[in-house]
Amino acid sequence: MLLIQLLILQSNMQQVRSYKMEYTYEIITAKNASTLKRTDTNGEVTWIPINEANSDYQRYLNPEAEQSTPNLPA
C-alpha cells in the first residue's frame, strides 16, 4: 500500500514539474519611471522593477533561459 502511494505521489510531482506557465509582459511608464507588468494565464499580475539585479527582470530579458518566450503587446 505504501509503495502505491509513493508511486502516485511521484507521478503527481512529475506532472507539476512539467507545467509551463505562459506570461504576457507590458512596460508601464508613469512620472518618468517604468516598471514591468507580468500577467500569467490565470490573470495573476506581478509587478517587476526594471532593474538589472532583479532575477525576474533577467528572465524577461533572457526568456530562452526559462525555455519560454515573452508575449509582448503589439
Secondary structure as UniProt FT lines:
FT   HELIX           2..17
FT   STRAND          23..30
FT   TURN            31..32
FT   STRAND          33..40
FT   TURN            41..42
FT   STRAND          45..49
FT   TURN            52..53
FT   HELIX           55..61
FT   HELIX           63..66
//
